[in-house]
Amino acid sequence: MEFEVGSVRVRVAGSEVKVEGREGVVDWVRLPDGRHSILIEGRVYDLLADVSDGACTVAGRAGTHILQIRDPRRLEISRGFEPEQAGMLRILAEMPGKVIRVLVREGETVAIDQGLLVIEAMKMQNEIRAPKSGVVRSIGVAAGRAVNSGAFLLSLE
């Protein structure tokens, strides 16, 4: 994903970050209160992020910044969807990888474009998002498990 902070271009690929040609590794965790704790080169930053309409507002002790998000997948989503189909929708893995996190539970109601799970493939973490609104009927994977291309991930109804 790429975004800009003022005139500074930032590229994020998994845990690797490149800011104006300078590369580094970051580690982060989302805290229960919604803030993010980020570790960059041994320094900890606590930030609050709010994402809406292709922009992300990040607030911390140093001030507030608005990031413009440039994600080709979001562009496809913003073009609109065909009317939702009724019935069960099985979501399959598009490529082999490892399930990092399952973000939903069976029986949970999800909205269109909501994150369902995160799969790491080729050293990149990819969030699988809901292609339609519905209820999670079954989950066929667990965090830490490897999946093959075409493997059943979960179903929405």
C-alpha positions in Angstrom: 0.0 0.0 0.0 1.2 3.5 -0.7 0.1 6.8 0.8 1.3 10.3 1.2 1.9 12.5 4.3 2.1 16.0 2.9 4.7 15.6 0.2 6.3 12.5 1.7 5.5 9.2 -0.1 5.3 6.1 2.1 5.2 2.5 0.9 4.2 -0.3 3.2 4.8 -4.0 2.4 4.1 -6.3 5.3 6.4 -5.2 8.1 8.8 -3.3 5.8 8.3 0.4 5.3 10.0 2.7 2.8 9.8 6.5 3.5 11.4 8.7 0.9 13.8 6.0 -0.1 14.8 5.1 3.5 13.8 1.5 4.4 13.0 0.2 7.8 11.1 -2.6 9.7 8.1 -1.8 11.8 6.0 -3.9 14.2 2.6 -2.9 15.4 -0.4 -4.1 17.4 -3.9 -2.8 17.7 -4.8 -2.0 21.4 -8.2 -2.9 22.9 -9.1 0.8 23.0 -8.7 1.2 19.2 -5.3 2.9 19.3 -2.2 1.4 17.6 1.1 0.8 19.3 3.9 1.0 16.6 7.6 0.1 17.1 10.0 1.8 14.6 13.7 1.5 15.1 13.4 0.9 18.9 10.9 3.8 19.5 7.3 3.2 20.4 4.5 5.4 19.1 0.9 5.3 20.2 -1.4 6.5 17.5 -5.1 6.7 16.9 -6.2 6.1 13.2 -9.5 6.7 11.5 -9.9 5.5 8.0 -12.7 6.9 5.7 -13.1 7.4 2.0 -9.6 6.8 0.8 -8.0 8.9 3.6 -6.6 8.0 7.0 -6.4 10.5 9.8 -3.6 9.6 12.3 -3.3 11.4 15.6 -0.4 11.1 18.1 1.6 13.3 20.4 3.3 15.0 17.5 0.0 16.1 16.0 -2.5 15.0 13.5 -1.8 13.9 9.9 -4.1 13.0 7.0 -2.8 10.2 4.8 -4.2 9.8 1.3 -4.5 6.0 0.6 -3.7 4.7 -2.9 -4.8 1.1 -3.0 -5.8 -0.4 -6.4 -8.2 -2.8 -4.7 -10.1 0.1 -3.2 -10.5 1.7 -6.6 -12.2 -1.5 -7.8 -14.5 -1.4 -4.8 -15.4 2.3 -5.3 -16.6 1.6 -8.8 -19.6 -0.2 -7.4 -20.9 -3.7 -7.1 -23.4 -5.8 -8.9 -26.6 -6.4 -6.8 -25.8 -8.9 -4.1 -26.7 -12.5 -4.8 -28.9 -14.3 -2.3 -27.7 -17.6 -0.9 -24.4 -19.1 0.3 -21.1 -17.7 -1.0 -18.0 -19.9 -0.5 -14.7 -17.9 -0.3 -11.6 -19.8 -1.5 -7.9 -19.0 -1.2 -6.6 -17.3 -4.4 -3.1 -18.5 -3.7 -1.2 -20.7 -1.3 -0.2 -19.1 2.0 -0.5 -19.1 5.8 -3.5 -17.8 7.7 -2.2 -15.1 10.1 -5.5 -14.0 11.7 -9.2 -14.8 11.5 -11.1 -11.6 12.1 -14.6 -13.0 12.3 -16.5 -15.8 14.1 -19.2 -18.1 12.9 -22.6 -16.5 13.3 -21.2 -13.0 13.0 -22.9 -10.5 10.7 -20.5 -8.8 8.4 -20.8 -5.8 6.1 -19.6 -5.6 2.5 -15.8 -4.9 2.3 -15.3 -5.9 6.0 -12.1 -7.7 6.8 -12.6 -11.5 7.2 -9.1 -12.9 7.6 -5.5 -12.2 6.9 -3.3 -14.5 4.8 0.4 -14.2 4.3 1.6 -15.1 0.8 5.0 -14.4 -0.7 6.0 -12.4 2.4 3.0 -10.1 2.0 0.0 -10.0 4.3 -3.3 -9.8 2.4 -6.6 -9.0 4.0 -9.5 -11.0 2.6 -12.6 -8.8 2.6 -16.3 -9.6 2.4 -17.5 -9.4 -1.2 -21.1 -9.0 0.2 -23.0 -8.4 3.4 -24.1 -11.5 5.3 -23.6 -13.9 8.1 -20.5 -16.0 8.5 -21.9 -19.6 8.4 -18.7 -21.6 8.6 -14.9 -21.1 8.8 -12.6 -23.7 7.4 -9.3 -22.3 8.5 -7.5 -21.3 11.7 -4.7 -18.9 12.5 -1.2 -20.4 11.9 -2.5 -23.0 9.3 -1.2 -23.2 5.8 -3.7 -23.2 2.9 -3.4 -24.2 -0.7 -4.7 -22.3 -3.7 -8.5 -23.0 -4.0 -8.8 -24.1 -0.3 -12.1 -23.3 1.5 -11.7 -20.3 3.8 -15.2 -19.5 4.9 -18.8 -19.1 3.8 -21.2 -16.2 3.9 -25.0 -16.3 3.6 
